């Protein structure tokens, strides 16, 4: 297979100002590999379940890619068995990427191009983006908006409790700045190592 790079734009929906990233990944990636790259680029900690959804001509039966649940019998394709090239064939192709079915974070993933390979770079890498990732378990878009509003107002009677939550949160989000993002700060895990952590040596 010819070596190629796929570029994606990931936008977190229902949030203003827009939180987004542009990442370049190898075209040989599976959807599991892309999941790991999205988690790292956005700033999530992969604590929760995820799933991709591709719309089809039958709107009642979209293609779902993620983590199958044998107990429920849901028709979800295992993302580690599905290559990106099976579904991202044309620039402009999109899907939805959902993370944390409690907080319900919805992302729009858009295939934006096939940039030339830069032999000096290690892939994947983050090209650009904007805004910090919301803290895990903050309560979804509505909870995050409340969270940001409280942080901006030290006179809010919820401020001290929010700071306490931040400082003691498992993700250690002290000194959170919603407007900060720097691509060079992104560290990408090896998706094979993340798979071992999630599933052992299966």
Secondary structure by P-SEA (a helix, b strand, c coil): ccbbbbbbbbbbcccccccbbbbbbbccccaaaaaaaaaaaaccccccccbbbbbcccccccccccccccccccccccccccccccccccccbbbbbbcccccbbbbbbbbcccccccccccccccccccccccccccccaaaaaaaaaaaacccccaaaaaaaaaaaccccccccccccccccccccccaaaaaaaacccc
